[in-house]
Amino acid sequence: MTPIADILAARTMVPQGFACEVPSDWLQGRTAYGGLSAALALQAAMELEPDLPPLRSAQVAFIGPLSGAVTVTATKLRRGRNAAFIQADVTSEAGLGVRATFVFMAALPSILAHDTAPRGPLPAPAPDARVFIGPDTMFIGNFEFIDSKDGVGPAEWRRWARLRARDGLHPFVELMAIGDALPPAGLKLVGMNAPISSLNWQINFLTPAPRTDNGWWLLEAVTDTAREGYSSQRMTLWNADGEPIADAMQGVAIFG
């Protein structure tokens, strides 16, 4: 297990970003786990403009494989009075692997106070809950999971998840790292051994100050449509109190 904070502590600063190493225990097949790549991209974006307002949205394109030595750079696209758009790229010897666009936005005076988002369907994990930890040689070895099969459909995942080492991380960097931790829901339709490749990830954050208890976040992924090797899934993230923290969508290629 390699804490993300250790990866960042060992980085080398370069113009508009940093260079670092993706350890083998953060690989997902032949590429870095997408949540880690997105978290590194966000770290570079926040450091480019240190007085940014809270993160509200991220659009992540998983373009190619990333492993070993990577360089993470950020570019300001536009910054207005209320919002800032920052692009971040993660590259390796193989070329561009991830391109992300982050939107940071300050709170605005508003008469709106509308919230009908569903609350988390499961109670927070008990202190003695049975926890699953993946092999230390795979990226899932950096997480703890509690699986739930109650009320879960044939193309749906729902799990409590937390990083085993999360100290020293910005809350949004932690969320980017953990928000993509579920297997694609479409895998349940073809078998867990089918090769996959995440194509994109759009995530909107519903609070400017995410928090939870004991590091636990409830993740859900649901696929309504999967055909011709392409699956589109909806994703939700709640905190331990059942409060909705993020909504997301993702496109996944499933080779099976």
Secondary structure as a PSIPRED ss2 file (coil, helix, strand):
# PSIPRED VFORMAT (PSIPRED V4.0)

   1 M C   1.000  0.000  0.000
   2 T C   1.000  0.000  0.000
   3 P C   1.000  0.000  0.000
   4 I H   0.000  1.000  0.000
   5 A H   0.000  1.000  0.000
   6 D H   0.000  1.000  0.000
   7 I H   0.000  1.000  0.000
   8 L H   0.000  1.000  0.000
   9 A H   0.000  1.000  0.000
  10 A C   1.000  0.000  0.000
  11 R C   1.000  0.000  0.000
  12 T E   0.000  0.000  1.000
  13 M E   0.000  0.000  1.000
  14 V E   0.000  0.000  1.000
  15 P C   1.000  0.000  0.000
  16 Q C   1.000  0.000  0.000
  17 G E   0.000  0.000  1.000
  18 F E   0.000  0.000  1.000
  19 A E   0.000  0.000  1.000
  20 C E   0.000  0.000  1.000
  21 E E   0.000  0.000  1.000
  22 V E   0.000  0.000  1.000
  23 P C   1.000  0.000  0.000
  24 S H   0.000  1.000  0.000
  25 D H   0.000  1.000  0.000
  26 W H   0.000  1.000  0.000
  27 L E   0.000  0.000  1.000
  28 Q E   0.000  0.000  1.000
  29 G C   1.000  0.000  0.000
  30 R C   1.000  0.000  0.000
  31 T E   0.000  0.000  1.000
  32 A E   0.000  0.000  1.000
  33 Y C   1.000  0.000  0.000
  34 G H   0.000  1.000  0.000
  35 G H   0.000  1.000  0.000
  36 L H   0.000  1.000  0.000
  37 S H   0.000  1.000  0.000
  38 A H   0.000  1.000  0.000
  39 A H   0.000  1.000  0.000
  40 L H   0.000  1.000  0.000
  41 A H   0.000  1.000  0.000
  42 L H   0.000  1.000  0.000
  43 Q H   0.000  1.000  0.000
  44 A H   0.000  1.000  0.000
  45 A H   0.000  1.000  0.000
  46 M H   0.000  1.000  0.000
  47 E H   0.000  1.000  0.000
  48 L H   0.000  1.000  0.000
  49 E C   1.000  0.000  0.000
  50 P C   1.000  0.000  0.000
  51 D C   1.000  0.000  0.000
  52 L C   1.000  0.000  0.000
  53 P C   1.000  0.000  0.000
  54 P C   1.000  0.000  0.000
  55 L E   0.000  0.000  1.000
  56 R E   0.000  0.000  1.000
  57 S E   0.000  0.000  1.000
  58 A E   0.000  0.000  1.000
  59 Q E   0.000  0.000  1.000
  60 V E   0.000  0.000  1.000
  61 A E   0.000  0.000  1.000
  62 F E   0.000  0.000  1.000
  63 I C   1.000  0.000  0.000
  64 G C   1.000  0.000  0.000
  65 P C   1.000  0.000  0.000
  66 L C   1.000  0.000  0.000
  67 S C   1.000  0.000  0.000
  68 G E   0.000  0.000  1.000
  69 A E   0.000  0.000  1.000
  70 V E   0.000  0.000  1.000
  71 T E   0.000  0.000  1.000
  72 V E   0.000  0.000  1.000
  73 T E   0.000  0.000  1.000
  74 A E   0.000  0.000  1.000
  75 T E   0.000  0.000  1.000
  76 K E   0.000  0.000  1.000
  77 L E   0.000  0.000  1.000
  78 R E   0.000  0.000  1.000
  79 R E   0.000  0.000  1.000
  80 G C   1.000  0.000  0.000
  81 R C   1.000  0.000  0.000
  82 N C   1.000  0.000  0.000
  83 A E   0.000  0.000  1.000
  84 A E   0.000  0.000  1.000
  85 F E   0.000  0.000  1.000
  86 I E   0.000  0.000  1.000
  87 Q E   0.000  0.000  1.000
  88 A E   0.000  0.000  1.000
  89 D E   0.000  0.000  1.000
  90 V E   0.000  0.000  1.000
  91 T E   0.000  0.000  1.000
  92 S E   0.000  0.000  1.000
  93 E C   1.000  0.000  0.000
  94 A C   1.000  0.000  0.000
  95 G E   0.000  0.000  1.000
  96 L E   0.000  0.000  1.000
  97 G E   0.000  0.000  1.000
  98 V E   0.000  0.000  1.000
  99 R E   0.000  0.000  1.000
 100 A E   0.000  0.000  1.000
 101 T E   0.000  0.000  1.000
 102 F E   0.000  0.000  1.000
 103 V E   0.000  0.000  1.000
 104 F E   0.000  0.000  1.000
 105 M E   0.000  0.000  1.000
 106 A C   1.000  0.000  0.000
 107 A C   1.000  0.000  0.000
 108 L C   1.000  0.000  0.000
 109 P C   1.000  0.000  0.000
 110 S C   1.000  0.000  0.000
 111 I C   1.000  0.000  0.000
 112 L C   1.000  0.000  0.000
 113 A C   1.000  0.000  0.000
 114 H C   1.000  0.000  0.000
 115 D C   1.000  0.000  0.000
 116 T C   1.000  0.000  0.000
 117 A C   1.000  0.000  0.000
 118 P C   1.000  0.000  0.000
 119 R C   1.000  0.000  0.000
 120 G C   1.000  0.000  0.000
 121 P C   1.000  0.000  0.000
 122 L C   1.000  0.000  0.000
 123 P C   1.000  0.000  0.000
 124 A C   1.000  0.000  0.000
 125 P C   1.000  0.000  0.000
 126 A C   1.000  0.000  0.000
 127 P C   1.000  0.000  0.000
 128 D C   1.000  0.000  0.000
 129 A C   1.000  0.000  0.000
 130 R C   1.000  0.000  0.000
 131 V C   1.000  0.000  0.000
 132 F E   0.000  0.000  1.000
 133 I C   1.000  0.000  0.000
 134 G C   1.000  0.000  0.000
 135 P C   1.000  0.000  0.000
 136 D C   1.000  0.000  0.000
 137 T C   1.000  0.000  0.000
 138 M C   1.000  0.000  0.000
 139 F H   0.000  1.000  0.000
 140 I H   0.000  1.000  0.000
 141 G H   0.000  1.000  0.000
 142 N H   0.000  1.000  0.000
 143 F E   0.000  0.000  1.000
 144 E E   0.000  0.000  1.000
 145 F E   0.000  0.000  1.000
 146 I E   0.000  0.000  1.000
 147 D E   0.000  0.000  1.000
 148 S C   1.000  0.000  0.000
 149 K C   1.000  0.000  0.000
 150 D C   1.000  0.000  0.000
 151 G C   1.000  0.000  0.000
 152 V C   1.000  0.000  0.000
 153 G C   1.000  0.000  0.000
 154 P C   1.000  0.000  0.000
 155 A C   1.000  0.000  0.000
 156 E E   0.000  0.000  1.000
 157 W E   0.000  0.000  1.000
 158 R E   0.000  0.000  1.000
 159 R E   0.000  0.000  1.000
 160 W E   0.000  0.000  1.000
 161 A E   0.000  0.000  1.000
 162 R E   0.000  0.000  1.000
 163 L E   0.000  0.000  1.000
 164 R C   1.000  0.000  0.000
 165 A C   1.000  0.000  0.000
 166 R C   1.000  0.000  0.000
 167 D C   1.000  0.000  0.000
 168 G C   1.000  0.000  0.000
 169 L C   1.000  0.000  0.000
 170 H C   1.000  0.000  0.000
 171 P H   0.000  1.000  0.000
 172 F H   0.000  1.000  0.000
 173 V H   0.000  1.000  0.000
 174 E H   0.000  1.000  0.000
 175 L H   0.000  1.000  0.000
 176 M H   0.000  1.000  0.000
 177 A H   0.000  1.000  0.000
 178 I H   0.000  1.000  0.000
 179 G C   1.000  0.000  0.000
 180 D C   1.000  0.000  0.000
 181 A C   1.000  0.000  0.000
 182 L C   1.000  0.000  0.000
 183 P C   1.000  0.000  0.000
 184 P C   1.000  0.000  0.000
 185 A C   1.000  0.000  0.000
 186 G C   1.000  0.000  0.000
 187 L H   0.000  1.000  0.000
 188 K H   0.000  1.000  0.000
 189 L H   0.000  1.000  0.000
 190 V H   0.000  1.000  0.000
 191 G C   1.000  0.000  0.000
 192 M C   1.000  0.000  0.000
 193 N C   1.000  0.000  0.000
 194 A C   1.000  0.000  0.000
 195 P C   1.000  0.000  0.000
 196 I E   0.000  0.000  1.000
 197 S E   0.000  0.000  1.000
 198 S E   0.000  0.000  1.000
 199 L E   0.000  0.000  1.000
 200 N E   0.000  0.000  1.000
 201 W E   0.000  0.000  1.000
 202 Q E   0.000  0.000  1.000
 203 I E   0.000  0.000  1.000
 204 N E   0.000  0.000  1.000
 205 F E   0.000  0.000  1.000
 206 L C   1.000  0.000  0.000
 207 T C   1.000  0.000  0.000
 208 P C   1.000  0.000  0.000
 209 A C   1.000  0.000  0.000
 210 P C   1.000  0.000  0.000
 211 R C   1.000  0.000  0.000
 212 T C   1.000  0.000  0.000
 213 D C   1.000  0.000  0.000
 214 N C   1.000  0.000  0.000
 215 G C   1.000  0.000  0.000
 216 W C   1.000  0.000  0.000
 217 W E   0.000  0.000  1.000
 218 L E   0.000  0.000  1.000
 219 L E   0.000  0.000  1.000
 220 E E   0.000  0.000  1.000
 221 A E   0.000  0.000  1.000
 222 V E   0.000  0.000  1.000
 223 T E   0.000  0.000  1.000
 224 D E   0.000  0.000  1.000
 225 T E   0.000  0.000  1.000
 226 A E   0.000  0.000  1.000
 227 R E   0.000  0.000  1.000
 228 E C   1.000  0.000  0.000
 229 G C   1.000  0.000  0.000
 230 Y E   0.000  0.000  1.000
 231 S E   0.000  0.000  1.000
 232 S E   0.000  0.000  1.000
 233 Q E   0.000  0.000  1.000
 234 R E   0.000  0.000  1.000
 235 M E   0.000  0.000  1.000
 236 T E   0.000  0.000  1.000
 237 L E   0.000  0.000  1.000
 238 W E   0.000  0.000  1.000
 239 N C   1.000  0.000  0.000
 240 A C   1.000  0.000  0.000
 241 D C   1.000  0.000  0.000
 242 G C   1.000  0.000  0.000
 243 E C   1.000  0.000  0.000
 244 P E   0.000  0.000  1.000
 245 I E   0.000  0.000  1.000
 246 A E   0.000  0.000  1.000
 247 D E   0.000  0.000  1.000
 248 A E   0.000  0.000  1.000
 249 M E   0.000  0.000  1.000
 250 Q E   0.000  0.000  1.000
 251 G E   0.000  0.000  1.000
 252 V E   0.000  0.000  1.000
 253 A E   0.000  0.000  1.000
 254 I E   0.000  0.000  1.000
 255 F C   1.000  0.000  0.000
 256 G C   1.000  0.000  0.000
